[in-house]
Amino acid sequence: MERASGSCFHGIVCHWLVLVLIWLCGCQHVLSQQTTLQPKDKFLLSDPPIGLFDPIEISPSVLPHNTNPVEPLSPMYPNYTSYDPVLTGKCHVNFSDLSFIMDKTASDCSVPLAPLVADVICCPQVSSLMNIFQAAYGGGNNTLVLNQASANACFSDIMSILASKGANTNIPELCTLRPSNLTDASCPVKDISSFERMVNVSKLLDACSSVDPLKECCRPVCQPAIVEAAVHISSGGASMFGSTTIPGSAAGINTVSDCKGVVHSYLSVKLSSEVANSAFRVLSGCKVNKVCPLEFDDPSSVVKACGKASSRPSCCTALQSYIATRQKQIFVTNLQAINCATMFGSMLQKAGVGNDIYGLCDIDLKDFSL
């Protein structure tokens, strides 16, 4: 019995000794992994094992196709698949030199957006393209405009190329464009040499080389310089009173308008396409923002609901309903919205609505634009 008890005690002691040895080995293993970081080692990272972080390969077929790889895909416009257009072969100009302006015009006049932004974005950009194209076509041979035959062919090619890049095919109708826009036929000055003999070109270039988008519409510098040059060449360099064309007549107005196109073409010759396009867009913006493009026809429902002794709910319902129908007519800029709100408010006042119904019904500028 005593022998059995001693044997059992000896076994328990051996068992505890084994556990202690295992615990000591574990502590030694943990301590061996500790490393004292020296200051010079604090921000050093070792390279990951080779093979664990190889580049992920993506097939080119799943990447979106961008026809203009220099610029990122725009979130505003949908990306259309382009195709090779069929050209007349009679327009002798290198269209690849105009890729920047052509791509921008196609984007600004894309199929779904062109009808909505025609007057504000698309048509001003197309007009700028026409000016720059005239310069590209005639810059090498001293001319600023195209003859009618060349204008017909080039106009067709321009529209075909724009359509192949996703532009709306109804641009000529939306923007009232025709091949004659490339000829400026009634202006007597059509070449660079004659233009530079008649116009103070240094004054013109100083005024239009850098058009300030904030100041030009309020205190114009480039616009009067263009008008001055156009009026001067419309009379063949003669004074206004020595010209055979009466300035205020329909013929005189058309001539000055065509001569403004010649001035734009000259600026496009002397400025880069990017600078010229920026200038023309600012000038177009000044013109567009001066007027309200919305039609406020027959506001009698608003006048009746918002006249004297009318209830606020019925007035606001009629006003909001009327403005909502105007809002859907066309895209309106913030500056245009100011003019629209002012014009409509004046109409209501003249019709006998004396209350501040804009404030009463929480109407602001966003209600006049999309």
BELQUI-V709097 format. One record per residue. N is the residue number from 1. RES is the residue in three letters. PHI is phi in degrees with one decimal (* if undefined). BURIAL is b if it has 24 or more other C-alpha atoms within 12 Angstrom, else e. Layout:
n=N res=RES phi=PHI burial=BURIAL
n=N res=RES phi=PHI burial=BURIAL
This chain:
n=1 res=MET phi=* burial=e
n=2 res=GLU phi=-63.3 burial=e
n=3 res=ARG phi=-64.7 burial=e
n=4 res=ALA phi=-68.9 burial=e
n=5 res=SER phi=-66.0 burial=e
n=6 res=GLY phi=-64.7 burial=e
n=7 res=SER phi=-65.0 burial=e
n=8 res=CYS phi=-67.0 burial=e
n=9 res=PHE phi=-63.3 burial=e
n=10 res=HIS phi=-63.6 burial=e
n=11 res=GLY phi=-68.4 burial=e
n=12 res=ILE phi=-65.6 burial=e
n=13 res=VAL phi=-60.9 burial=e
n=14 res=CYS phi=-61.7 burial=e
n=15 res=HIS phi=-62.9 burial=e
n=16 res=TRP phi=-67.7 burial=e
n=17 res=LEU phi=-62.2 burial=e
n=18 res=VAL phi=-63.4 burial=e
n=19 res=LEU phi=-63.5 burial=e
n=20 res=VAL phi=-63.1 burial=e
n=21 res=LEU phi=-63.2 burial=e
n=22 res=ILE phi=-63.2 burial=e
n=23 res=TRP phi=-64.7 burial=e
n=24 res=LEU phi=-63.6 burial=e
n=25 res=CYS phi=-63.6 burial=e
n=26 res=GLY phi=-64.6 burial=e
n=27 res=CYS phi=-62.5 burial=e
n=28 res=GLN phi=-63.3 burial=e
n=29 res=HIS phi=-67.3 burial=e
n=30 res=VAL phi=-65.9 burial=e
n=31 res=LEU phi=-64.6 burial=e
n=32 res=SER phi=-69.5 burial=e
n=33 res=GLN phi=-86.4 burial=e
n=34 res=GLN phi=-76.1 burial=e
n=35 res=THR phi=-130.6 burial=e
n=36 res=THR phi=-78.4 burial=e
n=37 res=LEU phi=-78.3 burial=e
n=38 res=GLN phi=-86.2 burial=e
n=39 res=PRO phi=-54.1 burial=e
n=40 res=LYS phi=-73.2 burial=e
n=41 res=ASP phi=-100.7 burial=e
n=42 res=LYS phi=-60.8 burial=e
n=43 res=PHE phi=-114.1 burial=e
n=44 res=LEU phi=-95.1 burial=e
n=45 res=LEU phi=-116.2 burial=e
n=46 res=SER phi=-80.5 burial=e
n=47 res=ASP phi=-68.6 burial=e
n=48 res=PRO phi=-69.1 burial=e
n=49 res=PRO phi=-58.5 burial=e
n=50 res=ILE phi=-64.0 burial=e
n=51 res=GLY phi=99.0 burial=e
n=52 res=LEU phi=-86.5 burial=e
n=53 res=PHE phi=-125.6 burial=e
n=54 res=ASP phi=-67.3 burial=e
n=55 res=PRO phi=-58.8 burial=e
n=56 res=ILE phi=-83.0 burial=e
n=57 res=GLU phi=-90.7 burial=e
n=58 res=ILE phi=-119.4 burial=e
n=59 res=SER phi=-66.8 burial=e
n=60 res=PRO phi=-59.2 burial=e
n=61 res=SER phi=-68.2 burial=e
n=62 res=VAL phi=-93.0 burial=e
n=63 res=LEU phi=-86.6 burial=e
n=64 res=PRO phi=-65.5 burial=e
n=65 res=HIS phi=-87.5 burial=e
n=66 res=ASN phi=-110.7 burial=e
n=67 res=THR phi=-68.7 burial=b
n=68 res=ASN phi=-124.2 burial=e
n=69 res=PRO phi=-64.9 burial=e
n=70 res=VAL phi=-68.8 burial=e
n=71 res=GLU phi=-107.5 burial=e
n=72 res=PRO phi=-71.2 burial=e
n=73 res=LEU phi=-62.4 burial=e
n=74 res=SER phi=-81.1 burial=e
n=75 res=PRO phi=-74.5 burial=e
n=76 res=MET phi=-79.5 burial=e
n=77 res=TYR phi=-112.5 burial=e
n=78 res=PRO phi=-69.3 burial=e
n=79 res=ASN phi=-96.7 burial=b
n=80 res=TYR phi=-101.6 burial=b
n=81 res=THR phi=-77.0 burial=e
n=82 res=SER phi=-85.0 burial=e
n=83 res=TYR phi=-143.3 burial=e
n=84 res=ASP phi=-81.0 burial=e
n=85 res=PRO phi=-76.0 burial=e
n=86 res=VAL phi=-94.4 burial=e
n=87 res=LEU phi=-103.8 burial=e
n=88 res=THR phi=-74.1 burial=e
n=89 res=GLY phi=79.6 burial=e
n=90 res=LYS phi=-110.0 burial=e
n=91 res=CYS phi=-103.9 burial=b
n=92 res=HIS phi=-89.8 burial=e
n=93 res=VAL phi=-146.7 burial=b
n=94 res=ASN phi=-85.9 burial=e
n=95 res=PHE phi=-66.7 burial=b
n=96 res=SER phi=-64.8 burial=e
n=97 res=ASP phi=-71.1 burial=e
n=98 res=LEU phi=-108.0 burial=b
n=99 res=SER phi=-60.6 burial=b
n=100 res=PHE phi=-60.4 burial=b
n=101 res=ILE phi=-71.8 burial=b
n=102 res=MET phi=-68.3 burial=b
n=103 res=ASP phi=-63.4 burial=b
n=104 res=LYS phi=-65.1 burial=b
n=105 res=THR phi=-65.4 burial=b
n=106 res=ALA phi=-61.7 burial=b
n=107 res=SER phi=-67.8 burial=b
n=108 res=ASP phi=-70.6 burial=b
n=109 res=CYS phi=-120.4 burial=b
n=110 res=SER phi=-60.9 burial=b
n=111 res=VAL phi=-50.0 burial=b
n=112 res=PRO phi=-78.1 burial=b
n=113 res=LEU phi=-92.0 burial=b
n=114 res=ALA phi=-53.6 burial=b
n=115 res=PRO phi=-63.5 burial=b
n=116 res=LEU phi=-80.4 burial=b
n=117 res=VAL phi=-115.7 burial=b
n=118 res=ALA phi=-56.7 burial=b
n=119 res=ASP phi=-72.1 burial=b
n=120 res=VAL phi=-92.6 burial=b
n=121 res=ILE phi=-121.3 burial=b
n=122 res=CYS phi=-64.2 burial=b
n=123 res=CYS phi=-64.1 burial=b
n=124 res=PRO phi=-59.2 burial=b
n=125 res=GLN phi=-71.5 burial=b
n=126 res=VAL phi=-64.7 burial=b
n=127 res=SER phi=-60.2 burial=b
n=128 res=SER phi=-63.2 burial=b
n=129 res=LEU phi=-59.0 burial=b
n=130 res=MET phi=-61.4 burial=b
n=131 res=ASN phi=-62.3 burial=b
n=132 res=ILE phi=-69.0 burial=b
n=133 res=PHE phi=-66.0 burial=b
n=134 res=GLN phi=-54.6 burial=b
n=135 res=ALA phi=-66.4 burial=b
n=136 res=ALA phi=-65.9 burial=b
n=137 res=TYR phi=-73.8 burial=b
n=138 res=GLY phi=-104.1 burial=b
n=139 res=GLY phi=-59.7 burial=b
n=140 res=GLY phi=-80.2 burial=e
n=141 res=ASN phi=-122.7 burial=e
n=142 res=ASN phi=73.3 burial=e
n=143 res=THR phi=-106.0 burial=b
n=144 res=LEU phi=-113.1 burial=b
n=145 res=VAL phi=-137.0 burial=b
n=146 res=LEU phi=-104.3 burial=b
n=147 res=ASN phi=-77.0 burial=b
n=148 res=GLN phi=-63.5 burial=e
n=149 res=ALA phi=-63.1 burial=e
n=150 res=SER phi=-65.7 burial=b
n=151 res=ALA phi=-62.3 burial=b
n=152 res=ASN phi=-61.3 burial=b
n=153 res=ALA phi=-67.9 burial=b
n=154 res=CYS phi=-69.2 burial=b
n=155 res=PHE phi=-61.1 burial=b
n=156 res=SER phi=-62.5 burial=b
n=157 res=ASP phi=-65.6 burial=b
n=158 res=ILE phi=-60.4 burial=b
n=159 res=MET phi=-66.1 burial=b
n=160 res=SER phi=-66.5 burial=b
n=161 res=ILE phi=-66.6 burial=b
n=162 res=LEU phi=-61.5 burial=b
n=163 res=ALA phi=-62.9 burial=b
n=164 res=SER phi=-67.7 burial=b
n=165 res=LYS phi=-100.3 burial=b
n=166 res=GLY phi=100.2 burial=b
n=167 res=ALA phi=-79.3 burial=b
n=168 res=ASN phi=-66.3 burial=b
n=169 res=THR phi=-80.6 burial=b
n=170 res=ASN phi=-99.2 burial=b
n=171 res=ILE phi=-56.4 burial=b
n=172 res=PRO phi=-57.6 burial=b
n=173 res=GLU phi=-75.0 burial=e
n=174 res=LEU phi=-63.6 burial=b
n=175 res=CYS phi=-109.3 burial=b
n=176 res=THR phi=51.0 burial=e
n=177 res=LEU phi=-109.3 burial=b
n=178 res=ARG phi=-151.4 burial=b
n=179 res=PRO phi=-55.5 burial=b
n=180 res=SER phi=-64.1 burial=b
n=181 res=ASN phi=-63.8 burial=b
n=182 res=LEU phi=-91.5 burial=b
n=183 res=THR phi=-103.2 burial=b
n=184 res=ASP phi=46.7 burial=b
n=185 res=ALA phi=-58.4 burial=b
n=186 res=SER phi=-80.7 burial=b
n=187 res=CYS phi=-77.8 burial=b
n=188 res=PRO phi=-71.9 burial=b
n=189 res=VAL phi=-103.7 burial=b
n=190 res=LYS phi=-131.6 burial=b
n=191 res=ASP phi=-128.6 burial=b
n=192 res=ILE phi=-66.5 burial=b
n=193 res=SER phi=-61.2 burial=e
n=194 res=SER phi=-64.9 burial=e
n=195 res=PHE phi=-61.1 burial=b
n=196 res=GLU phi=-71.8 burial=b
n=197 res=ARG phi=-74.7 burial=e
n=198 res=MET phi=-96.1 burial=b
n=199 res=VAL phi=-111.4 burial=b
n=200 res=ASN phi=-76.8 burial=e
n=201 res=VAL phi=-69.2 burial=b
n=202 res=SER phi=-64.9 burial=e
n=203 res=LYS phi=-65.4 burial=e
n=204 res=LEU phi=-64.0 burial=b
n=205 res=LEU phi=-68.7 burial=b
n=206 res=ASP phi=-61.3 burial=e
n=207 res=ALA phi=-76.5 burial=b
n=208 res=CYS phi=-117.6 burial=b
n=209 res=SER phi=-70.7 burial=b
n=210 res=SER phi=-140.9 burial=b
n=211 res=VAL phi=-93.2 burial=b
n=212 res=ASP phi=-79.1 burial=b
n=213 res=PRO phi=-65.8 burial=e
n=214 res=LEU phi=-88.8 burial=e
n=215 res=LYS phi=-89.7 burial=e
n=216 res=GLU phi=-60.5 burial=b
n=217 res=CYS phi=-74.2 burial=b
n=218 res=CYS phi=-95.2 burial=e
n=219 res=ARG phi=-126.9 burial=e
n=220 res=PRO phi=-62.9 burial=e
n=221 res=VAL phi=-120.2 burial=b
n=222 res=CYS phi=-72.3 burial=b
n=223 res=GLN phi=-57.8 burial=b
n=224 res=PRO phi=-65.5 burial=e
n=225 res=ALA phi=-66.4 burial=b
n=226 res=ILE phi=-66.9 burial=b
n=227 res=VAL phi=-62.6 burial=b
n=228 res=GLU phi=-60.1 burial=b
n=229 res=ALA phi=-66.0 burial=b
n=230 res=ALA phi=-65.4 burial=b
n=231 res=VAL phi=-63.1 burial=b
n=232 res=HIS phi=-65.9 burial=b
n=233 res=ILE phi=-78.5 burial=b
n=234 res=SER phi=-66.3 burial=b
n=235 res=SER phi=-96.8 burial=b
n=236 res=GLY phi=69.3 burial=b
n=237 res=GLY phi=93.5 burial=b
n=238 res=ALA phi=-81.6 burial=e
n=239 res=SER phi=-71.8 burial=e
n=240 res=MET phi=-59.8 burial=e
n=241 res=PHE phi=-84.6 burial=e
n=242 res=GLY phi=-91.9 burial=e
n=243 res=SER phi=-82.9 burial=e
n=244 res=THR phi=-79.4 burial=e
n=245 res=THR phi=-97.2 burial=b
n=246 res=ILE phi=-72.9 burial=e
n=247 res=PRO phi=-56.7 burial=e
n=248 res=GLY phi=-83.0 burial=e
n=249 res=SER phi=-75.6 burial=e
n=250 res=ALA phi=-61.7 burial=e
n=251 res=ALA phi=-64.9 burial=e
n=252 res=GLY phi=-65.5 burial=b
n=253 res=ILE phi=-65.3 burial=e
n=254 res=ASN phi=-64.1 burial=b
n=255 res=THR phi=-65.1 burial=b
n=256 res=VAL phi=-62.7 burial=b
n=257 res=SER phi=-62.9 burial=b
n=258 res=ASP phi=-64.7 burial=b
n=259 res=CYS phi=-69.3 burial=b
n=260 res=LYS phi=-62.8 burial=b
n=261 res=GLY phi=-62.8 burial=b
n=262 res=VAL phi=-66.7 burial=b
n=263 res=VAL phi=-62.0 burial=b
n=264 res=HIS phi=-60.8 burial=b
n=265 res=SER phi=-63.4 burial=b
n=266 res=TYR phi=-64.0 burial=b
n=267 res=LEU phi=-60.7 burial=b
n=268 res=SER phi=-68.5 burial=b
n=269 res=VAL phi=-69.8 burial=b
n=270 res=LYS phi=-86.3 burial=b
n=271 res=LEU phi=-106.6 burial=b
n=272 res=SER phi=-67.2 burial=e
n=273 res=SER phi=-61.8 burial=b
n=274 res=GLU phi=-66.9 burial=b
n=275 res=VAL phi=-67.4 burial=b
n=276 res=ALA phi=-63.0 burial=b
n=277 res=ASN phi=-62.8 burial=b
n=278 res=SER phi=-61.2 burial=b
n=279 res=ALA phi=-63.9 burial=b
n=280 res=PHE phi=-64.9 burial=b
n=281 res=ARG phi=-68.1 burial=b
n=282 res=VAL phi=-64.9 burial=b
n=283 res=LEU phi=-63.1 burial=b
n=284 res=SER phi=-64.8 burial=b
n=285 res=GLY phi=-61.5 burial=b
n=286 res=CYS phi=-61.7 burial=b
n=287 res=LYS phi=-69.6 burial=e
n=288 res=VAL phi=-64.6 burial=b
n=289 res=ASN phi=-75.8 burial=b
n=290 res=LYS phi=-76.4 burial=e
n=291 res=VAL phi=-124.3 burial=b
n=292 res=CYS phi=-97.9 burial=b
n=293 res=PRO phi=-82.9 burial=b
n=294 res=LEU phi=-81.7 burial=b
n=295 res=GLU phi=-105.0 burial=e
n=296 res=PHE phi=-101.9 burial=b
n=297 res=ASP phi=-94.3 burial=e
n=298 res=ASP phi=46.2 burial=e
n=299 res=PRO phi=-85.5 burial=b
n=300 res=SER phi=-61.6 burial=e
n=301 res=SER phi=-64.0 burial=b
n=302 res=VAL phi=-72.8 burial=b
n=303 res=VAL phi=-61.2 burial=b
n=304 res=LYS phi=-66.8 burial=e
n=305 res=ALA phi=-76.4 burial=b
n=306 res=CYS phi=-110.3 burial=b
n=307 res=GLY phi=-72.0 burial=b
n=308 res=LYS phi=-64.0 burial=e
n=309 res=ALA phi=60.1 burial=e
n=310 res=SER phi=-98.2 burial=e
n=311 res=SER phi=-84.8 burial=e
n=312 res=ARG phi=-63.4 burial=b
n=313 res=PRO phi=-58.8 burial=e
n=314 res=SER phi=-67.0 burial=e
n=315 res=CYS phi=-63.1 burial=b
n=316 res=CYS phi=-66.4 burial=b
n=317 res=THR phi=-62.7 burial=b
n=318 res=ALA phi=-65.5 burial=b
n=319 res=LEU phi=-65.1 burial=b
n=320 res=GLN phi=-65.6 burial=b
n=321 res=SER phi=-65.5 burial=e
n=322 res=TYR phi=-65.6 burial=b
n=323 res=ILE phi=-65.2 burial=b
n=324 res=ALA phi=-61.7 burial=e
n=325 res=THR phi=-71.0 burial=e
n=326 res=ARG phi=-69.5 burial=b
n=327 res=GLN phi=-59.3 burial=b
n=328 res=LYS phi=-83.2 burial=e
n=329 res=GLN phi=-67.3 burial=e
n=330 res=ILE phi=-165.4 burial=b
n=331 res=PHE phi=-66.2 burial=b
n=332 res=VAL phi=-127.0 burial=b
n=333 res=THR phi=-78.0 burial=b
n=334 res=ASN phi=-62.6 burial=b
n=335 res=LEU phi=-67.4 burial=b
n=336 res=GLN phi=-65.7 burial=b
n=337 res=ALA phi=-60.8 burial=b
n=338 res=ILE phi=-61.4 burial=b
n=339 res=ASN phi=-64.3 burial=b
n=340 res=CYS phi=-65.9 burial=b
n=341 res=ALA phi=-63.0 burial=b
n=342 res=THR phi=-66.5 burial=e
n=343 res=MET phi=-65.5 burial=e
n=344 res=PHE phi=-67.5 burial=b
n=345 res=GLY phi=-61.4 burial=b
n=346 res=SER phi=-65.4 burial=e
n=347 res=MET phi=-61.2 burial=e
n=348 res=LEU phi=-67.4 burial=b
n=349 res=GLN phi=-63.3 burial=e
n=350 res=LYS phi=-65.6 burial=e
n=351 res=ALA phi=-85.7 burial=e
n=352 res=GLY phi=106.2 burial=e
n=353 res=VAL phi=-87.6 burial=b
n=354 res=GLY phi=-96.4 burial=e
n=355 res=ASN phi=-77.2 burial=b
n=356 res=ASP phi=-80.2 burial=e
n=357 res=ILE phi=-73.8 burial=b
n=358 res=TYR phi=-62.8 burial=b
n=359 res=GLY phi=-70.2 burial=e
n=360 res=LEU phi=-63.6 burial=e
n=361 res=CYS phi=-108.6 burial=e
n=362 res=ASP phi=55.6 burial=e
n=363 res=ILE phi=-93.5 burial=b
n=364 res=ASP phi=-133.9 burial=e
n=365 res=LEU phi=-61.7 burial=e
n=366 res=LYS phi=-64.2 burial=e
n=367 res=ASP phi=-73.8 burial=b
n=368 res=PHE phi=-99.2 burial=b
n=369 res=SER phi=-136.8 burial=b
n=370 res=LEU phi=-69.3 burial=e
